[in-house]
Amino acid sequence: MAETVVNIDTLSPPPLARQALVIGAGLSGSAVAHSLALRGWAVTVLDRAAGVGAGASGLPAGLAAPHVSPDDNVLSRLTRAGVRATLQRAQALLQSGTDWALTGVLEHNLAGKRRLPKAGLAQAPGADTAFDTSTPGSTLASPAQIAAAGLPPETPALWHSMAGWIRPRQLVAAQLQTPGVQVLWGQAVQHIERQNGLWTVFDGQGLALGQAPLLVVASAFDSLTLLRPLPGFAVPLNPLRGQVSFGHMNELNEAQRQLLPPFPVNGHGSFIHGVATPEGQAGWYIGSTFERNCEQAPVRPEDHEANQLRLSTLLPDLGAAMQNRFEPAHVQGWAGLRCTLPDRLPAVGPIDSESLPGLWLSAGMGARGISLAVLCGELTAAWLCREPLPLAPALAKHLAAERYKKH
């Protein structure tokens, strides 16, 4: 793909009528709807599902934690801004301890893949810095933190203080309840068309489901089927299936409980415990698997085995002790379909502001929807409303959907 220089400053002006349609009521779509509604837009969200959490946003529990790299690359800087935005949103809309918690996250640095930038290493925990390429909130894990996770003293590990767990479904539901947002469930959009300066969405029978000057497609991998027929569309969305294994805390024996870390641990997948399962009981979670180019999301026994191996690699003593929890009679599973892009960065904003004016995208979060969707919703609203951006313009341009525009 030839490099495209995206000039966000030349985007067409926002429509005078602040009305928008959003296709997709998951993390991405609800974040866009919330951010626009807060700025006075009337937003209608359409989703084929019967209610919240039918797709990948139905993940029972996940982590908001930054990516780190020795050169503090684009993904690292984006996830740091994204996690901050997600945690601020959670604090504003959700119940701490029930829907989310700022616990901090220990990252077991398997194979030494993750290293902090040099500025980050020199930074004291909790200190502020004027050098924005450091990694605030991320430090080398202390011996006490490593020991608390049940890992040997020499284990390479990082500590992310500005990180924690979140229940995505609760965040989606809260964002969709924003005044100014109307949600239409059970609406399967099959075709979109621009007529007289307005985008109209149709179902399979050709019935118009809604019309607005701005249409934001935020329906994960389903976005591809909807947008592919459009002339010039070239955003290479790919499916990414993931499965989480989980069980109930009250089924763990005392020996297993004694090995539980006091905070979430990630690195080779992630382990979280003490968070409510879909049935409402406190549970433990390990996952997720990564299967590319799979367009279905069934729960598979072999993926429970893969997650058991994941836990044994991440937390060896706990993995060995909990091996029996992965037997079919005990383990439960959740699987979802995400979508990703070759550069691992989302695609946000107008798809082609010249030939498809008013058609925007917010997709391609991959496995980082919790960390990036809120930021992408705020970026969408800031671009549309000509506000200061929630991150540096040079960094925002890496997310622009028009980077895939055909010439």
PAZA-869501 format. One line per field, with one value per residue (C-alpha): residue number from 1; x, y, z. Coordinates in pm, 1 decimal, decimal comma. Layout:
! PAZA-869501
num = [NUM;...]
u = [X;...]
v = [Y;...]
w = [Z;...]
***
This chain:
! PAZA-869501
num = [1;2;3;4;5;6;7;8;9;10;11;12;13;14;15;16;17;18;19;20;21;22;23;24;25;26;27;28;29;30;31;32;33;34;35;36;37;38;39;40;41;42;43;44;45;46;47;48;49;50;51;52;53;54;55;56;57;58;59;60;61;62;63;64;65;66;67;68;69;70;71;72;73;74;75;76;77;78;79;80;81;82;83;84;85;86;87;88;89;90;91;92;93;94;95;96;97;98;99;100;101;102;103;104;105;106;107;108;109;110;111;112;113;114;115;116;117;118;119;120;121;122;123;124;125;126;127;128;129;130;131;132;133;134;135;136;137;138;139;140;141;142;143;144;145;146;147;148;149;150;151;152;153;154;155;156;157;158;159;160;161;162;163;164;165;166;167;168;169;170;171;172;173;174;175;176;177;178;179;180;181;182;183;184;185;186;187;188;189;190;191;192;193;194;195;196;197;198;199;200;201;202;203;204;205;206;207;208;209;210;211;212;213;214;215;216;217;218;219;220;221;222;223;224;225;226;227;228;229;230;231;232;233;234;235;236;237;238;239;240;241;242;243;244;245;246;247;248;249;250;251;252;253;254;255;256;257;258;259;260;261;262;263;264;265;266;267;268;269;270;271;272;273;274;275;276;277;278;279;280;281;282;283;284;285;286;287;288;289;290;291;292;293;294;295;296;297;298;299;300;301;302;303;304;305;306;307;308;309;310;311;312;313;314;315;316;317;318;319;320;321;322;323;324;325;326;327;328;329;330;331;332;333;334;335;336;337;338;339;340;341;342;343;344;345;346;347;348;349;350;351;352;353;354;355;356;357;358;359;360;361;362;363;364;365;366;367;368;369;370;371;372;373;374;375;376;377;378;379;380;381;382;383;384;385;386;387;388;389;390;391;392;393;394;395;396;397;398;399;400;401;402;403;404;405;406;407]
u = [0,0;139,2;168,7;-116,2;-66,7;-386,4;-454,1;-712,7;-716,9;-888,5;-1182,2;-1515,9;-1708,7;-1951,7;-2316,4;-2526,1;-2789,1;-2611,3;-2777,2;-2595,1;-2663,0;-2428,9;-2429,3;-2315,4;-2401,3;-2084,6;-1787,3;-1698,7;-2049,3;-2162,2;-1846,6;-1907,3;-2273,1;-2190,1;-1922,6;-2145,9;-2451,4;-2251,4;-2186,7;-2552,6;-2589,8;-2902,1;-2770,5;-2958,3;-2774,7;-2882,4;-2780,0;-2888,6;-2881,8;-3172,9;-2979,2;-2646,0;-2341,9;-2432,8;-2098,6;-1741,0;-1846,9;-2018,8;-1679,4;-1751,3;-1436,0;-1121,8;-828,8;-757,5;-378,1;-118,3;114,2;478,3;782,2;1145,0;1104,5;760,0;607,0;274,5;76,5;225,9;140,8;-209,7;-292,1;-160,1;-397,2;-672,6;-647,9;-656,7;-973,8;-1136,7;-1063,6;-1196,7;-1514,0;-1551,8;-1510,1;-1781,1;-2036,4;-1974,4;-1979,8;-1628,4;-1573,6;-1874,8;-1834,6;-1465,9;-1171,1;-842,8;-641,9;-314,5;-193,3;123,5;266,4;466,5;726,5;749,3;1051,8;1151,7;927,1;821,3;1066,9;999,9;1151,1;1464,7;1280,1;1020,2;1283,7;1425,7;1088,9;988,1;651,7;371,9;592,8;488,2;712,8;714,1;867,4;556,4;739,5;798,9;547,6;360,8;215,5;437,3;750,4;953,4;757,7;888,8;1006,0;697,7;462,6;635,9;614,7;247,6;175,4;340,8;627,4;998,0;1205,2;1400,8;1086,9;1093,7;776,9;628,3;375,4;103,5;-54,0;-295,0;-469,6;-745,2;-1031,3;-1360,2;-1684,4;-1731,4;-2101,6;-2168,2;-1970,6;-2160,7;-2496,1;-2403,0;-2283,8;-2602,6;-2811,0;-2669,5;-2944,8;-2963,1;-2890,1;-3168,7;-3098,6;-3293,4;-3232,8;-3305,0;-3220,9;-3001,2;-2861,9;-2793,9;-2737,2;-2640,5;-2687,3;-2627,3;-2919,0;-2948,0;-2669,0;-2808,3;-2705,2;-2993,3;-2966,0;-3185,4;-3271,9;-3276,0;-3623,5;-3525,0;-3702,7;-3534,6;-3431,3;-3292,8;-3140,0;-2885,7;-2608,8;-2348,7;-2321,0;-2061,1;-2006,6;-1883,9;-1996,4;-1656,0;-1601,9;-1961,9;-1851,7;-1666,1;-1975,3;-2161,6;-1885,8;-1711,1;-1960,5;-1885,2;-1657,3;-1305,5;-1349,6;-1016,8;-992,9;-858,4;-1059,4;-979,4;-1164,2;-1001,5;-1175,2;-1101,2;-1217,6;-1210,2;-1235,0;-1389,5;-1536,0;-1686,2;-1476,6;-1683,9;-1569,9;-1201,0;-1048,0;-837,8;-505,3;-612,3;-735,4;-404,2;-228,2;-453,8;-270,3;-416,6;-435,5;-482,8;-181,4;-123,7;153,9;55,7;-313,2;-452,7;-587,0;-855,9;-1053,5;-1323,0;-1531,3;-1893,7;-1966,6;-2269,5;-2468,7;-2379,3;-2144,0;-1783,8;-1559,9;-1209,8;-1108,2;-819,6;-781,6;-804,0;-709,8;-623,2;-750,7;-716,9;-928,8;-1211,8;-1554,5;-1744,9;-1714,7;-1816,7;-1688,4;-1443,0;-1307,4;-960,2;-949,3;-1013,8;-703,9;-513,4;-623,2;-517,9;-172,7;-187,6;-250,2;29,3;269,6;151,9;126,1;286,3;196,8;-163,4;-194,6;-82,7;-315,5;-617,6;-576,0;-890,4;-1094,1;-1063,6;-1248,9;-1573,8;-1789,1;-1638,2;-1514,9;-1732,5;-1648,6;-1721,9;-1608,4;-1635,4;-1530,5;-1320,8;-1166,2;-816,2;-604,1;-255,5;-86,4;-272,9;-421,8;-792,0;-942,7;-1129,6;-1288,7;-1399,4;-1339,5;-1310,4;-1418,0;-1421,0;-1621,1;-1808,3;-1870,4;-2037,3;-1945,0;-1716,1;-1568,1;-1464,7;-1338,4;-1030,4;-968,6;-859,3;-815,7;-774,1;-1132,0;-1144,5;-832,3;-905,6;-1281,1;-1346,4;-1049,4;-1165,0;-1514,1;-1369,0;-1142,3;-1442,6;-1638,8;-1342,0;-1278,6;-1646,9;-1687,5;-1352,6;-1235,6;-883,2;-798,8;-768,4;-415,7;-141,0;-248,7;59,8;-46,4;-413,8;-325,2;-205,2;-568,1;-728,8;-932,9;-830,2;-479,1;-624,7;-785,3;-721,5;-555,1]
v = [0,0;336,0;583,6;833,2;1175,8;1257,9;1626,1;1633,9;2013,9;2002,9;1786,9;1908,8;2121,0;1939,5;1931,5;2223,3;1980,0;1792,7;1461,4;1132,6;765,6;514,7;152,4;-72,7;-53,5;-204,8;-36,7;166,0;270,3;355,0;562,3;763,4;812,4;925,4;1172,3;1326,1;1345,0;1528,6;1795,1;1839,1;1597,7;1386,7;1034,7;724,0;395,3;87,6;-267,1;-606,1;-757,9;-767,7;-590,7;-486,6;-709,9;-950,7;-907,9;-866,6;-600,7;-876,2;-984,5;-1056,9;-883,2;-734,1;-506,6;-143,2;-145,6;31,3;-119,1;-29,0;-35,8;73,2;335,9;444,1;373,6;491,8;201,3;262,8;632,7;566,8;300,6;523,1;801,2;548,8;385,3;725,6;814,5;480,6;506,4;862,9;747,5;455,2;683,6;913,2;649,6;324,1;185,4;129,7;-219,9;-357,6;-245,9;-154,7;-101,0;86,2;-205,1;-162,8;-445,7;-653,6;-741,3;-1063,3;-970,6;-1309,2;-1354,3;-995,6;-861,4;-545,5;-278,5;69,6;372,9;499,1;806,4;580,6;377,3;691,7;813,3;755,4;582,3;836,0;1126,7;1372,4;1458,2;1722,5;1473,6;1318,6;1027,4;862,6;614,5;768,9;505,5;224,7;118,8;-191,0;-410,8;-413,1;-734,5;-716,7;-695,8;-986,8;-1193,8;-1104,4;-1249,0;-1575,1;-1538,0;-1607,7;-1304,7;-1283,1;-1270,3;-975,4;-775,3;-429,7;-252,3;-36,7;174,6;349,2;28,1;-199,8;-430,2;-331,3;-499,7;-375,8;-451,5;-216,0;62,6;12,5;23,5;341,0;520,0;429,9;585,0;931,3;1190,6;1253,9;890,3;672,6;301,4;87,6;-280,9;-560,4;-343,2;-527,9;-271,3;-431,2;-133,4;232,9;505,4;879,1;1080,5;1459,5;1510,2;1257,6;901,6;653,4;304,2;17,4;-330,2;-644,2;-569,0;-222,8;-46,8;276,7;252,2;603,1;905,9;1169,2;1389,1;1192,7;814,2;647,2;276,4;112,5;-247,8;-420,8;-686,4;-650,3;-307,5;-475,5;-638,4;-309,7;-88,6;-314,9;-246,4;127,3;257,6;313,0;153,8;-1,1;-33,6;-391,7;-505,8;-861,4;-1084,9;-1180,7;-1439,9;-1459,2;-1697,1;-1642,4;-1923,7;-1856,3;-2015,3;-1933,9;-1825,2;-2026,5;-2347,3;-2283,8;-2474,9;-2310,4;-2405,8;-2244,1;-1933,0;-1889,7;-1857,3;-1588,2;-1260,5;-946,6;-769,8;-867,6;-1008,7;-990,7;-1078,5;-1400,5;-1331,9;-1196,2;-1334,0;-1150,5;-1268,0;-1140,3;-990,1;-1092,5;-1354,6;-1317,6;-1515,1;-1258,0;-1469,8;-1364,5;-1534,2;-1582,0;-1528,1;-1623,7;-1537,9;-1466,5;-1675,9;-1507,3;-1668,6;-1466,1;-1498,2;-1672,9;-1522,5;-1726,5;-1722,6;-2056,7;-2162,8;-2449,2;-2708,0;-2687,2;-2317,0;-2391,3;-2611,0;-2325,4;-2088,9;-2339,9;-2342,3;-1961,3;-1947,3;-2198,7;-1977,6;-1651,2;-1772,2;-2120,1;-2216,1;-2100,4;-2266,9;-2600,0;-2569,4;-2474,4;-2741,7;-2924,3;-2602,9;-2642,2;-2973,6;-2958,2;-2984,8;-2667,6;-2429,0;-2186,0;-1990,4;-1677,4;-1610,8;-1298,4;-1165,6;-848,7;-688,5;-565,6;-386,9;-472,3;-191,7;-285,8;64,6;154,7;337,7;650,0;940,2;993,0;703,2;929,4;1287,0;1368,1;1083,5;968,6;1287,8;1232,8;862,5;793,2;483,9;378,1;20,3;-199,5;-193,9;-558,6;-692,2;-338,1;-215,1;-148,6;66,0;249,0;279,4;571,4;763,1;699,6;823,8;1143,0;1186,2;1149,1;1413,7;1651,3;1632,9;1688,8;1977,3;2142,0;2105,2;2053,4;1688,2;1444,9;1357,1;1519,1;1586,1;1406,7;1099,8;1130,7;1114,1;756,8;663,2;839,9;598,9;793,0;649,8;358,7;582,7;468,8;714,0]
w = [0,0;-99,3;181,2;189,9;341,8;526,4;579,9;853,5;838,5;498,7;606,9;476,1;727,4;956,5;848,2;966,7;1094,6;1372,8;1301,6;1266,8;1206,1;1364,9;1250,7;1533,3;1903,3;2043,7;2206,9;1896,6;1798,2;2149,9;2207,4;1888,2;1979,4;2333,3;2221,9;1955,4;2182,3;2449,5;2186,5;2101,5;1814,3;1764,6;1712,6;1600,1;1651,8;1456,2;1541,9;1411,5;1760,2;2004,8;2279,5;2430,3;2408,8;2130,1;1951,0;2065,7;2316,3;2513,2;2648,1;3016,9;3143,0;2995,5;3067,8;2993,0;2992,1;2775,6;2521,7;2583,7;2356,7;2393,0;2118,7;2245,5;1905,6;1767,2;1914,6;2258,8;2254,7;2124,0;2381,5;2660,7;2552,2;2493,2;2834,6;2998,8;2803,5;2885,9;3256,4;3267,7;3091,4;3330,3;3630,4;3494,8;3394,1;3580,2;3933,1;4066,4;4204,3;4019,5;3658,4;3661,6;3894,5;3878,2;4018,1;3837,9;3613,1;3633,5;3292,4;3293,6;3034,5;2866,6;2641,9;2724,8;2448,9;2631,7;2744,6;2869,0;2693,9;2863,6;2987,8;3144,4;3325,1;3480,7;3596,6;3956,6;4007,0;4012,6;3906,8;3639,7;3349,2;3080,4;2836,0;2681,0;2518,3;2854,4;2990,8;3285,7;3513,2;3377,5;3565,9;3630,4;3869,9;4223,9;4393,0;4616,3;4317,3;4144,5;4461,9;4511,2;4166,0;4270,0;4023,3;4089,9;4201,4;3875,0;3659,5;3415,4;3472,1;3435,3;3653,8;3499,4;3772,9;3531,7;3428,1;3545,8;3453,8;3299,8;3196,0;2838,0;2821,5;3112,3;2942,5;2616,8;2795,6;2983,3;2668,7;2481,7;2760,9;2690,4;2627,5;2254,6;2163,6;2024,8;1976,5;1730,4;1799,6;1555,7;1255,2;1006,7;763,7;425,6;198,5;226,0;-31,7;-53,8;-188,4;-201,6;48,0;297,9;375,6;382,8;528,8;406,5;531,4;316,4;184,6;68,9;356,0;466,0;830,2;873,4;704,4;809,4;664,0;863,1;871,5;1093,9;1032,6;1352,7;1319,1;1344,0;1076,1;953,3;829,8;543,4;390,6;405,6;265,9;16,7;-268,6;-256,8;-532,8;-409,9;-64,8;27,8;409,1;453,2;755,9;866,4;1115,7;1446,0;1663,4;2034,6;2307,8;2683,3;2938,0;3277,7;3587,7;3926,2;4222,6;4468,9;4297,3;4370,0;4658,7;4927,8;4768,2;4442,1;4619,8;4797,7;4461,9;4318,3;4248,2;4410,9;4072,4;3706,2;3523,5;3150,2;2910,6;2733,6;2747,2;3071,6;3399,4;3596,0;3896,5;4129,1;3846,3;3796,1;3531,4;3301,7;3561,1;3827,6;4039,7;4096,8;3844,5;3709,1;3347,3;3121,5;2752,8;2489,5;2191,8;1860,7;1541,1;1224,6;911,4;1095,6;1033,3;1294,3;1672,5;1825,8;2169,7;2113,7;2362,3;2209,0;2288,1;2655,6;2636,2;2473,7;2750,2;3016,5;2857,2;2846,0;3222,2;3289,4;3096,0;3249,1;3610,8;3623,8;3982,7;3948,1;3608,9;3750,5;4049,9;3836,6;3571,3;3685,7;3646,7;3267,6;3260,0;3057,8;3370,5;3519,4;3251,5;3059,5;2749,2;2555,3;2198,8;1987,0;1650,1;1635,8;1329,1;1270,9;1013,1;884,7;1079,2;1402,4;1424,7;1399,1;1101,5;1210,8;1027,1;666,1;429,2;125,5;191,0;-180,6;-332,4;-19,8;183,3;517,8;537,9;834,3;993,9;1342,0;1326,5;1331,0;1708,0;1704,0;2056,2;2195,4;2177,0;2550,7;2527,7;2201,7;2132,3;2367,8;2229,2;1872,2;1959,0;2104,1;1802,6;1569,6;1758,6;1782,7;1408,0;1330,1;1573,4;1494,6;1854,5;1987,1;1937,9;2230,7;2113,5;1908,1;1546,4;1413,8;1610,7;1515,8;1147,7;1199,0;1271,4;976,0;764,0;453,3;485,4;284,5;22,0;-333,5;-571,6]
***
